[in-house]
């Protein structure tokens, strides 16, 4: 961690210690049992109406401590209260609107803007006064996301969390750190726990991934979440663009001399904090890691991923279940049946390869969700970050998970620094999937865009 970040961390620690002293006084005045009796909503109203900073810190701490004691249903009820009772101040908004209509000015515009902000945004800001509150608010939002799956009426509350977190976790606050064997064990344990793409089997496996000369691991951290990685990427240095994950994860492989590497492969990217879902900093991570590795190894010429395709099998199975499918031919169905009946032997695999390639090309270049987006979440991430779809890799992941999710399919996305912004704008402005000629050639002549394709369940 650099000196500036260390200073900021020390400053936060000093403030936290002073806050704890204040909170100890607050606890003496308010027994724990009284917190629930008063009700968290009442405490939130008091926090919003108060003006004293010291009492605000103590009250914010009380609310966050009380929240953690709530059961699941009670937490949902708390979110309901935020949705129903902590929106914009209707009377203030009406008065601001009337004043602006009567005599428009920069002052009335400012008041109208302030009046239109939901009160829960200021509530969350004040809750963040408590020591260690940022992490607890991120955890609170994880609870909200879990409830949101069944309660879409809470979406306004979630939008306010995302609005605030987008500012709090601005790229300017993030610190990139390399993870290696000298990294504190508490952080290394979290890397093992948070790995979401290719399970880290044990400490030896972890050491091979972070301490081998041809391997790198980088993570983003935030000063308010000490030693809590937000997102991390694992990188393999190779000669060529890989088409399978097994050689990269092989425990007994012979490390490559980095001086002979031409390619940096991002083979696993894991978001660590559920509560920060939808707050995008993965694109910053990849760009900065490319810059870091380029400085260390200036001979690298290729920057690619080896990515899973988590919804490909669901897409194929949905087409197999549809007797009128315009995507699958009779030959495709026979090849898929033979592959599964032969438990994936070499002959069945050779027959199935061109089928998988054609289906994958259709899946990425043609199929769309009801919102007009690519079906695959990993594709949306990398294409949105300005990568191009470089290559289709049938049977790139023959692990049980790879077969279950994607019939073994993996793909390479390529990051070309000079093209990133252009590709990003093409994807977001026009919905263009930027793909290599090699991938486009795999698309069958009769494939054509469809108005909307139902997103397969993941």
C-alpha positions in Angstrom: 0.0 0.0 0.0 1.5 3.4 -0.9 2.2 6.2 1.6 -0.9 8.2 0.7 -3.2 5.3 1.2 -1.4 4.4 4.5 -1.9 8.0 5.7 -5.6 7.9 4.8 -5.9 4.5 6.6 -4.2 5.9 9.7 -6.5 8.9 9.6 -9.6 6.7 9.4 -8.3 4.7 12.3 -7.9 7.8 14.4 -11.4 9.0 13.6 -12.8 5.6 14.4 -11.1 5.5 17.8 -12.7 8.9 18.7 -16.0 7.6 17.4 -15.8 4.6 19.7 -15.3 6.8 22.7 -18.4 8.8 21.7 -20.4 5.6 21.2 -19.4 4.2 24.6 -21.0 7.3 26.1 -24.1 6.8 24.0 -24.5 3.2 25.1 -24.4 4.3 28.7 -27.4 6.5 28.1 -29.3 4.0 26.0 -29.6 0.4 27.1 -29.5 -2.2 24.3 -33.0 -3.3 24.9 -34.3 0.2 24.4 -33.0 0.2 20.8 -35.5 -2.3 19.6 -38.3 -0.8 21.7 -37.8 2.6 20.1 -37.7 1.0 16.6 -35.1 1.4 14.0 -37.4 3.6 11.9 -37.7 6.1 14.8 -33.9 6.1 15.2 -33.5 6.8 11.5 -35.9 9.8 11.8 -33.9 11.1 14.8 -30.7 10.7 12.8 -32.1 12.8 10.0 -33.4 15.5 12.2 -30.3 15.8 14.4 -27.6 18.4 13.8 -24.9 17.4 16.3 -22.1 15.4 14.6 -21.0 13.6 17.8 -24.5 12.4 18.6 -25.0 11.5 14.9 -22.0 9.2 15.0 -23.4 7.4 18.1 -26.9 7.2 16.7 -25.7 5.8 13.3 -23.8 3.2 15.2 -26.9 2.2 17.2 -28.9 1.9 14.1 -26.3 -0.3 12.3 -25.9 -2.6 15.4 -29.7 -2.9 15.8 -30.1 -3.7 12.1 -27.7 -6.7 12.4 -29.9 -8.2 15.1 -33.0 -8.3 12.8 -34.2 -11.5 11.3 -34.7 -11.8 7.5 -38.4 -10.8 7.5 -37.7 -7.9 9.8 -34.9 -6.7 7.5 -37.4 -6.8 4.6 -39.8 -4.7 6.7 -37.0 -2.2 7.3 -36.4 -1.9 3.5 -40.2 -1.4 3.1 -40.0 1.5 5.6 -37.1 3.0 3.6 -39.2 2.7 0.4 -42.4 4.1 1.8 -41.4 6.6 4.5 -38.0 7.9 3.4 -38.7 9.1 -0.1 -38.6 12.8 -1.1 -40.2 15.3 1.3 -43.5 15.8 -0.6 -44.3 19.2 1.0 -40.8 20.5 0.4 -40.8 19.2 -3.2 -44.2 20.8 -3.9 -43.1 24.2 -2.5 -39.8 24.0 -4.5 -41.7 23.3 -7.7 -44.1 26.1 -7.1 -41.3 28.6 -6.4 -39.4 27.5 -9.5 -42.5 27.9 -11.8 -43.2 31.3 -10.3 -39.7 32.7 -10.6 -37.1 30.4 -12.1 -33.5 31.0 -11.0 -30.4 29.0 -10.2 -31.4 29.2 -6.5 -34.9 27.6 -7.2 -33.2 25.0 -9.4 -30.9 24.1 -6.6 -33.7 23.8 -4.1 -35.8 21.7 -6.5 -32.8 19.4 -7.0 -32.4 19.1 -3.2 -36.1 18.6 -2.6 -36.3 15.8 -5.2 -33.6 13.7 -3.5 -35.1 10.8 -1.5 -34.5 11.3 2.3 -33.0 7.8 2.4 -30.0 8.9 0.5 -29.1 11.4 3.2 -29.9 8.7 5.8 -27.4 6.4 4.3 -24.8 9.2 4.2 -25.3 9.8 7.9 -25.2 6.1 8.7 -21.8 6.1 7.0 -20.5 8.4 9.8 -20.2 5.4 12.1 -16.8 3.7 12.4 -16.6 0.8 9.9 -20.0 1.7 8.5 -19.1 1.5 4.8 -18.6 -2.3 5.0 -21.8 -2.7 7.0 -23.7 -0.7 4.5 -22.3 -2.9 1.7 -23.5 -5.9 3.6 -26.9 -4.3 4.1 -27.2 -3.8 0.3 -26.4 -7.5 -0.1 -29.4 -8.2 2.1 -31.4 -5.9 -0.1 -30.4 -7.6 -3.3 -31.5 -10.9 -1.8 -34.9 -9.4 -1.0 -35.1 -7.7 -4.3 -35.4 -11.0 -6.1 -38.8 -11.5 -4.6 -39.7 -7.8 -3.9 -39.3 -5.7 -7.0 -41.1 -2.9 -5.2 -37.9 -2.2 -3.3 -36.0 -1.3 -6.5 -36.1 2.5 -5.7 -34.2 1.8 -2.5 -31.6 -0.2 -4.4 -31.2 2.6 -6.9 -30.3 5.0 -4.1 -27.7 2.6 -2.7 -26.1 2.2 -6.2 -26.2 6.0 -6.7 -24.2 6.5 -3.5 -21.9 3.6 -3.9 -21.0 4.7 -7.4 -19.6 7.9 -5.8 -18.0 6.3 -2.8 -16.3 3.6 -4.8 -15.1 6.0 -7.6 -12.0 4.8 -9.4 -10.1 7.7 -7.7 -10.5 6.0 -4.3 -9.5 2.5 -5.4 -6.0 1.2 -4.8 -4.5 -1.6 -7.0 -2.3 -4.0 -5.1 -0.5 -7.1 -6.4 -1.3 -10.2 -4.4 1.7 -12.5 -3.8 3.0 -14.9 -1.2 4.1 -12.0 1.0 0.5 -10.6 1.2 -1.0 -10.9 4.7 -2.6 -14.3 5.3 -6.0 -12.7 6.1 -6.1 -11.4 2.5 -4.9 -14.6 1.0 -7.6 -16.5 2.8 -10.2 -14.1 1.2 -8.7 -14.7 -2.2 -9.4 -18.5 -1.7 -12.9 -17.8 -0.4 -13.9 -15.3 -3.1 -12.5 -17.1 -6.1 -15.7 -17.6 -8.2 -14.5 -19.0 -11.5 -11.9 -21.8 -10.9 -11.9 -23.1 -7.3 -8.6 -22.8 -5.4 -8.1 -26.3 -4.0 -5.7 -25.5 -1.2 -2.8 -23.3 -0.1 -0.4 -25.0 -2.5 -2.8 -24.2 -5.4 -3.0 -20.6 -4.3 0.8 -20.3 -4.1 1.1 -21.7 -7.6 -1.3 -19.0 -8.8 0.2 -16.0 -7.0 3.8 -16.8 -6.6 5.0 -18.6 -9.8 7.2 -16.5 -12.0 4.7 -16.7 -14.9 1.6 -15.9 -12.8 0.2 -12.7 -11.3 -2.7 -11.7 -9.2 -4.0 -8.1 -8.7 -6.9 -6.7 -6.6 -8.6 -3.4 -6.1 -9.0 -2.2 -2.5 -10.8 0.7 -0.9 -9.4 2.7 2.1 -12.7 2.3 4.0 -12.6 -1.5 3.6 -9.2 -2.4 5.0 -7.8 -5.7 3.7 -11.1 -6.5 1.9 -10.5 -7.0 -1.8 -13.3 -5.6 -4.0 -12.4 -7.5 -7.2 -9.3 -9.4 -8.3 -7.9 -10.9 -11.5 -5.6 -13.9 -11.9 -3.2 -13.6 -14.9 -1.1 -16.3 -16.7 1.8 -15.4 -18.8 2.0 -17.7 -21.9 3.6 -17.8 -25.3 0.3 -18.3 -27.2 -3.4 -17.6 -26.7 -4.7 -20.6 -24.8 -7.7 -22.6 -25.8 -8.2 -24.6 -22.6 -8.0 -23.9 -18.9 -6.6 -27.3 -17.8 -2.9 -26.5 -18.8 -3.1 -23.2 -16.9 -4.4 -24.8 -13.7 -2.2 -27.9 -14.0 -0.5 -28.4 -10.6 2.7 -30.0 -11.9 3.3 -27.8 -14.9 6.7 -26.3 -15.6 6.6 -22.5 -15.2 7.4 -20.4 -18.3 10.3 -17.9 -18.1 8.3 -14.6 -18.3 11.0 -13.3 -20.7 9.6 -15.7 -23.3 6.0 -14.8 -22.8 4.0 -13.0 -25.5 0.6 -13.2 -24.0 -1.1 -12.2 -20.8 -4.2 -14.2 -20.1 -6.8 -13.0 -17.6 -8.3 -16.4 -16.7 -10.3 -15.6 -13.6 -12.0 -12.3 -12.5 -13.9 -12.5 -9.3 -16.1 -9.8 -7.6 -15.7 -10.2 -3.9 -18.5 -8.0 -2.4 -22.1 -9.0 -3.3 -23.3 -5.7 -2.0 -21.4 -3.9 -4.7 -23.1 -5.7 -7.6 -23.9 -3.2 -10.3 -21.1 -0.8 -9.3 -18.7 -1.4 -12.1 -14.9 -1.2 -11.6 -13.9 -4.3 -13.4 -13.1 -2.3 -16.6 -10.7 -0.1 -14.6 -9.1 -3.2 -13.1 -8.3 -4.8 -16.5 -7.0 -1.5 -18.0 -4.7 -0.8 -15.1 -3.4 -4.4 -14.9 -2.6 -4.3 -18.6 -0.6 -1.1 -17.9 1.2 -2.7 -14.9 2.1 -5.9 -16.7 3.2 -4.0 -19.8 5.6 -2.0 -17.8 7.0 -5.1 -16.1 7.1 -7.2 -19.4 7.3 -4.8 -22.4 7.5 -7.7 -24.8 3.9 -8.8 -24.3 1.8 -8.3 -27.4 -1.5 -10.1 -26.6 -3.9 -9.3 -23.7 -6.7 -11.8 -23.7 -9.1 -13.6 -21.4 -9.9 -17.3 -21.2 -13.5 -16.9 -20.2 -16.4 -19.2 -19.1 -19.7 -19.1 -20.9 -22.1 -19.8 -17.9 -25.4 -19.8 -19.8 -24.5 -21.6 -23.0 -25.8 -25.0 -22.0 -29.1 -23.5 -20.9 -29.4 -21.9 -24.3 -28.7 -25.1 -26.1 -31.0 -27.1 -23.9 -33.8 -24.6 -24.5 -33.3 -25.0 -28.2 -33.2 -28.8 -27.9 -36.5 -28.7 -26.1 -38.1 -26.7 -28.9 -39.1 -29.0 -31.8 -39.5 -25.9 -34.0 -36.0 -24.5 -33.2 -34.5 -22.5 -36.1 -31.1 -22.8 -34.5 -30.6 -26.6 -34.3 -30.5 -28.8 -37.3 -31.3 -32.5 -37.2 -27.6 -33.2 -37.6 -26.9 -30.9 -34.6 -29.4 -32.9 -32.5 -27.8 -36.2 -33.5 -24.3 -34.9 -32.6 -25.4 -33.7 -29.2 -27.2 -37.0 -28.5 -24.1 -39.0 -29.6 -21.8 -36.8 -27.4 -23.8 -37.4 -24.3 -24.4 -41.1 -25.0 -20.7 -41.6 -25.6 -19.8 -39.7 -22.4 -17.8 -37.3 -24.4 -15.3 -39.7 -26.1 -12.8 -38.4 -28.7 -14.9 -39.4 -31.7 -18.1 -37.8 -30.4 -16.1 -34.7 -29.5 -14.7 -34.4 -33.1 -18.2 -34.6 -34.5 -19.6 -32.1 -32.1 -16.8 -29.5 -32.4 -18.2 -27.7 -35.6 -21.7 -27.9 -34.0 -20.6 -26.2 -30.8 -18.7 -23.6 -32.9 -21.7 -22.7 -35.0 -24.1 -22.7 -32.0 -21.6 -20.5 -30.0 -21.3 -18.0 -32.9 -25.1 -17.8 -33.0 -25.3 -17.4 -29.2 -22.9 -14.5 -29.1 -23.5 -12.7 -32.4 -27.3 -13.2 -33.0 -29.2 -14.3 -29.9 -30.4 -11.5 -27.6 -32.4 -11.1 -24.4 -35.7 -9.4 -24.3 -33.8 -6.2 -23.6 -31.7 -6.6 -26.7 -28.5 -7.5 -24.9 -26.2 -10.6 -25.3 -27.5 -13.5 -23.3 -24.2 -14.2 -21.6 -23.3 -12.0 -18.5 -19.5 -12.6 -19.0 -19.9 -11.4 -22.6 -21.8 -8.3 -21.5 -18.9 -7.5 -19.1 -16.0 -7.8 -21.5 -17.7 -6.4 -24.6 -18.9 -3.5 -22.4 -15.4 -3.0 -21.3 -14.2 -2.6 -24.9 -12.8 -6.1 -25.6 -13.6 -8.0 -28.8 -14.7 -11.6 -29.1 -11.5 -13.2 -30.4 -11.9 -17.0 -30.5 -14.4 -19.8 -29.7 -12.8 -22.7 -27.7 -15.0 -25.8 -27.8 -14.1 -28.1 -24.9 -11.9 -25.5 -23.2 -13.2 -26.6 -19.8 -14.0 -30.2 -19.3 -14.4 -30.0 -15.6 -17.8 -31.0 -14.2 -18.7 -27.3 -13.7 -17.6 -26.4 -17.2 -19.7 -29.2 -18.7 -22.7 -28.5 -16.6 -22.8 -24.8 -17.5 -21.4 -24.6 -21.0 -20.9 -28.1 -22.5 -17.2 -27.4 -22.0 -17.2 -24.2 -24.1 -14.8 -21.3 -23.3 -14.0 -18.2 -25.3 -11.1 -15.6 -25.6 -11.9 -11.9 -25.4 -9.0 -9.7 -26.6 -8.1 -6.3 -25.3 -6.4 -4.0 -27.8 -5.6 -0.8 -26.0 -6.0 1.4 -29.0 -9.5 -0.1 -29.7 -11.0 -0.3 -26.3 -12.9 3.0 -26.3 -14.1 2.5 -29.9 -15.4 -1.0 -29.1 -17.0 0.2 -25.9 -18.9 2.9 -27.7 -20.0 0.5 -30.5 -21.4 -1.9 -27.9 -23.3 0.7 -25.8 -24.3 3.1 -28.6 -25.3 0.7 -31.3 -25.4 -2.7 -29.6 -22.5 -3.9 -31.9 -20.8 -7.1 -30.9 -17.2 -6.6 -32.0 -15.8 -10.0 -33.1 -12.8 -11.3 -35.0 -13.2 -12.5 -38.6 -12.3 -16.0 -37.2 -15.5 -15.9 -35.1 -17.7 -14.4 -37.7 -16.8 -17.2 -40.2 -18.3 -19.7 -37.8 -21.8 -18.1 -38.1 -24.0 -20.1 -40.4 -25.4 -18.4 -43.5 -29.0 -18.8 -42.4 -28.4 -17.2 -38.9 -30.2 -13.9 -38.7 -30.9 -11.4 -35.9 -34.2 -12.0 -33.9 -36.2 -9.3 -32.2 -35.8 -10.8 -28.8 -34.7 -14.1 -27.3 -35.8 -15.1 -23.9 -32.9 -15.1 -21.5 -32.1 -18.7 -20.4 -32.1 -19.3 -16.7 -28.6 -19.5 -15.3 
